Amino acid sequence: MLNPLSSVRMFLIAVLLLAGCAALCAQQSAAAEPAKPAESPTPAPAPAQAQEGKPAGNITRETLVPKILEPWDTPSLKGSELKPSEAVILGNVDTVDSVYTSEVQRVMWRPADPIDLYIIKPVGVKNPPVVLYLYSYPFEIDRYYNHDFCKFLVRNGVAAVGFASALTGPRYHTRPMKEWFVSQLDESLATSAHDVQMILNYLAKRGDFDMNRVGMWGDGSGATIAILAAAADPRIKTLDLLDPWGDWPDWIAKSTRIPENERPGFLKPEWMKHAEPLDPVKWLPQLKTQTIRMQFVKSVAITPLEAQAKIEAAAPAQAQIVHYDDVPALQAATAGGTGFDWIKQHVQGGAGKEYRAADKGPAAQSSAPKTDPRQ
């Protein structure tokens, strides 16, 4: 007679043998049939960048969702779909030495491209004229934290608005390193010219500036953008331009701004085709701007002499042309912040207009920061 414990053991052994046989039969059956690809879950939609063969994280006009229509072959806003969101103030509105107020307003009309406006207004002047200041690429905004510099900007009772152009300073982000201001020149210039017009819309909506007296001061690429913006927007009544970039075939061939290893790519017809519609040589003769000054520094090879000559030749009849042999000559002519006086006096209504009483006194005697005025 079997022991009950032995019976249980035999039963378990039989079960295991049956399971092993079943597994072996299943393996043999699977080996006899052709293998089937494993089914995978429905893939998530690839980001627009990956779908278009662009690196992930590279935010461009084409990859924004929803897409924003903004032509890059014209300085005009016509055809663009830019809509501003509500401006946001960063920090407080500060009053400095009873001379000027300073505020930073963040505005935006493109996703992921906030623009910080540094707004400097003279104390005691209601609805002052305003000058937009745009420095050349590459540009940093630290000068707008310099009290002496801000005092020059308001010294004649004129407000100032500073900002950075596209792909410059704080606006250079979410891009592969190979993309920069010049490689994307059509985008850099066109969107920045559009920005100028959107900024003027914002200032007009505020209601605390005299929008019948608007000027723009530009250096290098900023001067080029000022030309393009003025060609599209008659609200800009006065232009002060220092060494504008332009005449792209000569500029690209010889400008010291271009790294030598990148120059051949920019000389290709496809690059020139994109840049050609935004050449200031094309737009300067069309300017209706009332008052224009163009300043050239011969020794500065960022805009080579050949390009300087062609830009000057394209200037409209009302333009005043000023030449400097070198940077020290320019610095001597603009010492103490006087380099900004020409445009401020013209937006005030004439070159001979006296400073307002509110601008006289110690504030008017501030000395200029000892920096190259081209920087």
Secondary structure by P-SEA (a helix, b strand, c coil): cccaaaaaaaaaaaaaaaaaaaaaaaaaaaaaccccccccccccccccccccccccccccccccccbbbbbccccccccccccccbbbbccccccccccbbbbbbbbbccccbbbbbbccccccccccbbbbbbbcccccccccccaaaaaaaacccbbbbbbbcccccccccccccccccccaaaaaaaaaaaaaaaaaaaaaaaccccccbbbbbbcaaaaaaaaaaaaacccccbbbbcccccaaaaaaacccccccccccccccaaaaaaacccccccccccccccbbbbbbbcccccccaaaaaaaaaaccccbbbbbbccaaaaaaaacccccaaaaaaaaaccccccccccccccccccccccccccc
